[in-house]
């Protein structure tokens, strides 16, 4: 756990703008250390309303945009564990149930933890076992720890993107001022 945590923090510090890499590292560690077969991290890019986009890191399918696939209402407000038939868990999500059946699941154990940012829930981290075997309380605590690291990585990525946008704006303003100064110098001659 300590090795995984230090590796995640190293990835976050070395590439603050690469949220996908950090999230993938967190997801792999969470899946491995929670003795799960599958791991998913779903997170928002922070946009408002229709502009909001979701990213999904899926242990099997990789990081991909998930616009329109996730409703904020489906994100738990605290840790949730579920064990039993996959159809019962996926009752409100026929596409998810079909994907689970395609993965060969009839019974499963799921553990989901929200990614809680300063303002609200930013997404969730979920690990799944292909057998109906409950997760231990230490797995819940561990997944909550990884959720906190994911929030740090996502918020750092957002701040880095905002900083880059501001730097571009300042560079453009400086270019405009330089061009204006050159024009004024020509006029004054």
N, C-alpha and C positions, 0 to 999 in steps of 0.2 A: 504494500500500500504506500509506504514512504517512497519507494523507488518510482512508482507510478505518479505520485503527486509531484515529485521533483522533476520528472520528465515533462509532465504537463506544464508546470510553471516555467520550465526552460523553453518549451515551444511557445508559450504565451509571450515571454519576454523577447525572444529572438525574432518573432514575426507578429508584431501587434496588429497588423492589418489583415492577416490571414486567418480569419475566424474559422474557415472550413478545416484547416489543418489542426487547429487547437481542438475544435469540437470532435473531429475524428479521433484524435488521441484520447480525449476524455471518454468518448463512447467505447473505444476498444478496451480501455482500462476498466471501465465500469462493467462491461460485459464479462471480461475475464475474471475480475475479482469478485463478482457476484455469482460466479458459477452459472452463467446464463448462456443460452444458445444464440440469442439474438439481442441486438441493442438498437434503439432508435432515439435520436434527439431531434426534437422539433422546436424551432425558435423563430421569432419574428425579427424582421429587419428594423423594426421600430417606426415604420411609416404609419400614417394616420388613415383610417377609413379604407377606401378603395385602393389607396396607394400602398397599403401594407402588403408586404410579401413575406412568405414563410419559407424557411429553408428546412430541409429534412436530411439529417444524416442517418443512414440506414446501414447497419453492419453488412447486410447482404447486397444492397443495391447502391451504396455509396452516397455521397453528398449530392443533392439535387434541389432545385427550386420546387416549392410545393404550393404555389399560389392557388388559392381556391380549395385546397384540400383540407384545410384546418380551420376550425371555428374556435375562437377564443373561449367560447362556452364549454368546449370539450376538454379544457385544460383543468386538471384538479387544483384545488387550493391548498391541499396538503398531501402527504404521501398516501398512496392507495395500493393495496395489495389484493390480488384476485387469484383464485385457484379454482379450476373446474373446466367444464366443457367450453370450448372456444366459441361455439355458436351463441351461448348465453351471454358471454362477455361482449361479443361483436353484434348483438341483436340490432342495435341502431346504426350499424355500419356494414351494409351488405358487401361493399367492395373489400373492406378489411377482413370480413369472414371468408370471402372467396380467396383472398391472398393467403390467409392462414391455412385454408384447406389445400391450396396449391403447394404450400410449404410442408404439407403432410401432418398438420396439427388437428387433432380432435380434442385433446386435453392440453391444458397449459397452465403455467403459473406466470403472472405478470406483476411487476412492481413498477409503479410510476411515481415520479417525484417532480413537482413543479419547479421551474426556473424562476425564482422570485427576485425581481429587480427592485430598485428603489421605489418605483411608481406602481408597478403591478406585475402580474405574472407574465413572463416573456416567452414561455413555452414549457416543455417538459422533457424529462429524460426517462426512458422506459426500457426495462430489460425483461426478457421473456425466456422461460424454460419450456421445453417441449414435453415436459412431464408435469403432472399436477402435484408438485412438491413445493411447499411454502418456502418463502425466503426467511432467513434468520434475521432477528432485529439488528445484528451487526451489518447485514447487507443493506438494510434500510438506512442506517446511519452513514454507511459508506456511499450510497447513492445520493444522499442529501449533501455530503461533502463534494462529490463530483458535480452535482447541480450548482453548488456555489462557485466552483471553478469555472463551469461553463458560463455562468452569468458574468464573471470577471472577464473572460475571453470575449464574450459578445459585446459587453459594454466598452472594453478597450478597442475592439474593432470599430465600433460606432464612433468613438471619440477620434480614432485615427483617421477615419473617413471624413469626419467633419473638419479636422485640422487640415487635411489635404485639400478639401474644397475651399477653405478659407485662404490657404496659401496660394491657390490658383487665382482667387479673387484679388488678392493683394498683388500678385505678379501682373495680372491684367491691368489693374489700376496704375501700377508703376509704369507699365508700358505706355499707357495712355498719357500719363503725366510727362513722360520723357518725350513722347511724340509732340505733345502740346508745347513743351519748352523748346524743342527744335524749331517748330513752326514760328513761335514767337521770336526766337533769335534771328531767323531768316527775315521776318517782317521788320524787326528793329534795324537790321542792316540796310 
